[in-house]
Amino acid sequence: MTAYSDALQRSSWTSTLKVSLQNGSEYTIDCDSFMGSPEYPLSVSQLKQRFLNHTQKCKFFNAENWFNSFLDLENLTNLNQLPDLF
């Protein structure tokens, strides 16, 4: 993790973690290296799990079909071949 003195040094995906303790102390750290960042890419299995976790509340959405289609996106000749959302 890197502590940045200047906000201009932050990458576009930098995450900030701030912890506030009951005694009033606060600690803040910026991190731009985490699971899913370029330095620590997700495996296909991890990416699938993250995708399914983030789409689990989408009703009438077949997340599994969409994920599989994304993996094969470069082989589609037409975006109309993507599964229907509903």
C-alpha positions in Angstrom: 0.0 0.0 0.0 1.1 3.5 -0.7 0.4 6.6 1.3 0.0 9.5 -1.1 1.0 13.1 -0.2 -0.5 14.5 -3.3 -3.9 13.5 -4.7 -2.5 13.9 -8.3 -0.3 10.8 -7.8 -3.3 8.6 -7.2 -4.3 6.2 -10.0 -7.9 6.3 -11.3 -8.7 3.1 -9.4 -7.2 4.0 -6.1 -9.3 3.0 -3.1 -9.3 4.8 0.2 -9.8 3.0 3.5 -10.6 5.1 6.5 -11.0 3.6 10.0 -12.5 5.7 12.8 -12.0 4.3 16.3 -14.3 4.9 19.3 -11.6 7.0 21.0 -11.7 9.5 18.1 -8.5 8.4 16.3 -8.8 8.1 12.6 -6.5 6.3 10.2 -6.6 6.6 6.4 -4.7 4.8 3.7 -4.9 4.8 -0.1 -4.3 1.6 -2.0 -4.1 1.1 -5.8 -2.9 -2.5 -5.6 -5.7 -4.9 -4.7 -7.3 -8.1 -6.0 -8.6 -7.2 -9.4 -6.1 -4.4 -10.1 -3.5 -4.9 -12.9 -0.9 -6.0 -10.3 -3.2 -8.6 -8.9 -5.6 -9.8 -11.7 -8.5 -12.0 -10.9 -8.6 -15.6 -12.3 -11.6 -16.4 -14.5 -13.1 -18.2 -11.6 -12.7 -15.2 -9.3 -14.0 -12.8 -11.9 -17.1 -15.0 -12.4 -17.7 -15.2 -8.7 -17.4 -11.4 -8.4 -19.7 -10.9 -11.4 -22.3 -13.3 -10.0 -22.1 -11.6 -6.6 -22.7 -8.2 -8.1 -25.6 -9.3 -10.3 -27.4 -11.6 -7.8 -30.2 -9.0 -7.1 -30.9 -8.4 -10.7 -34.2 -10.1 -11.3 -34.9 -11.6 -14.7 -31.2 -11.4 -15.5 -29.4 -14.6 -16.5 -26.0 -13.6 -15.1 -24.4 -17.0 -15.9 -25.2 -16.7 -19.7 -24.0 -13.1 -19.8 -20.7 -13.9 -18.1 -20.1 -16.8 -20.5 -20.9 -14.5 -23.4 -18.5 -11.9 -22.2 -15.8 -14.5 -22.1 -16.5 -15.3 -25.8 -17.2 -11.7 -26.9 -14.4 -11.6 -29.4 -15.9 -14.5 -31.3 -19.4 -12.9 -31.7 -20.1 -11.5 -35.1 -23.0 -9.4 -33.9 -23.9 -8.0 -30.5 -27.4 -9.3 -31.1 -26.0 -12.7 -30.3 -25.7 -11.6 -26.6 -28.3 -13.2 -24.4 -31.5 -11.3 -23.7 -31.4 -9.5 -20.3 -35.0 -10.5 -19.6 
